[in-house]
Every structure is written in structure tokens, then in C-alpha cells.
Amino acid sequence: MKTYSPKKGDIDKKWYIVDAKDQTLGRLATKIAVKLRGKDKPEFAPHVDCGDFVIVINADKFRVTGDKMNQKKYYAHSGYPGAFKEKPLKKLMEEKPTEALTLAVKGMIPGNKLRKPIMEKLKVYADENHPHEAQKPENLT
């Protein structure tokens, strides 16, 4: 008996829609990351992109616990001396409302060659409107 190994063409990809309104950032990001990687499917293999597409609406209306809006910082460094930048979550949400959720999910995807194709299947929108009605997405609870 041989071990089953899925091929890229064997995977059936579905579309899911998630409403981020009043959901906790980290818990929401873990559910999204599991769907994007396909870890909930029986044919999951770590070397194949088995995941589904995920559409997130109302991405600017998630919750965080405690005082994370002011205390949580996002860091960036270009590699040049003196180029270290930090930005609190509150300011990041004002400038780019979808970026915090995208970064949270990105941190839960392994940093290998599959990260980019997996993250391309994540569609994040700040409001309720999205252009993916033709794909007939299912609600993800």
C-alpha cells in the first residue's frame, strides 16, 4: 500500500467569507491561517498548497483585548543605520486598516516558498463590499 501524496491539480479549492466585525484579532487570524493552509482537510500535505481562498470583510472593525491598541507595536527596519521605525496598532489602523490583520495571518504561515502563494489567496477589505460574488463564497463561522 502506497502513501497518498496530493498533487497540485488534485486539490479542490473553495471560497470562504469571514466577517471580522467584533472578533478578536488573534483568534480570527488563526482560523483564517488554518483555512489558507488547508490544515483542516484530510488530504493536507505540508509541501503542497492545499488551502482555500478566504475573503475578509470589515477588517478594520476587529477587537483587541486590553490596551493593545496603544501598546502593541509594529517594527520595520530597512537595514540602514538609523532606519528603525515603530508604529503602534492604533496608528497603523488609521493609515492602513487592513494591514494589521494581514500581518497577523502572515505571521502564522510558515516562512518558506509557499508563503507567497498562500497569502495571495487572502483577500482583505475594510468595508462590506468585495468583488468576489461570482465565486459564491461560503460563510466561515
N, C-alpha and C positions, 0 to 999 in steps of 0.2 A: 504494500500500500504506500503510495507516494503522498508527501505532504503538499497540500494545496497552497499555491502561491498566486495571488491575484495579479493579473496584468492590467495595464492602464485602460485597455478597452473593455475589460470585464466589469468595471465599476459603474453602477447606476447612480448618478448624481442628482439629488433633489434640491429644491429651493425652499428655504425656511425664512420666515419673517419674525422678528423679535421687536417688541415694544419696550424700550429701555426706561420708560417713564416710571418713576418711583421704585426702581430696582437698585440694589446695592452694586457698586461698580465691580468689585472683585468677584462676587458670586455670578454676576451676569457674564463677565469675561470668561470664567471657567466653562460655563455652559456653551458659550459660543466657540471657544477653542476646541472643545471635545467634538462638536459638530463639524468644524472646519477640518480637523484631522481625520475624522471618521472612526474615532476610537469606540464609538457605540455600535459599530457594525460588526457582524460576525466574521466578515472577510478582511478585517483590518490587518495590514502589514506595515511595519514602520518605514519600509523603503519605498512604498508606493503612496501616491496622493489619493487616498480613498474617501476624502471628505466631501461634504455637501456645500452648497452656496448658502450664505447667511446674509440677510438684509436686516439692518438695524435702523429703526426709525425712532424719533425723539431722543437721539443720542445726547442731547445737551440737557436732558431732564433727569439724569440718573442721580442717585443719592450716594453720599459717603457718610460713614459713621464718625462720631467725634468731631474734632476740629480739623479734619484732613483738608478741607478747602483752603485753609490758611497754612497748615503745617507741612503738607505733602509738597515736595519739590521735585521738579524735573530738571535734569542736568544735561548740558551739552558742552562739548569741547572740540574745537577744530584741529587741535594738535599744535597750534602755535602758542608761544608763551603769552600769558595774559588773556587767552581767549575762552576761559572757563565761564559759562553762563548758567545761572539757575533761575527757575521760574516757578512760582507757586501754582498750585492747581487752579486757584481762582482766576489768576491772570491768563493761564493757558485756555481756560474755558471761555474767557471773554474774546481772546484773539482767534482761536481755532476750536470751536465747540465739539468737533468730532475727534480731535486728536487724542484726548485722554483715554477714551475707550479703545481706540485703535492701538495705542501704545500698551495698554493693559493686556489686550489679546495677543499682541506681538510678543510680549514677554513670556507668554505661556506656550508659544510654539517653539520647537527646537530650532536652534540656530544652525541648521545645515542647508544643503542646496534645495530642500523642499519648502523652506520658509517663504520665499517669494511667491511661488505658485499658490501656496495655501493662503497667504494674505491677500492675493488678488481676488480670491473668492469671497472676501468680506466686503460688503457694500454698506457704508455708514452714512446716514443722513440726519441732519439736525432737526428736521421737522417731519411731519407725517407723510409728505409726498415723496414718491420714488418712481423711477421709470421702469420698473420690473413687473408690471401687472401681467404682461404676456407670458411670463414663466409660471404663473399660477402658484405663488409661494404658499406653503402651509404654515399655520401658526405654530410657533415653538413656545411651549409653556415653561 
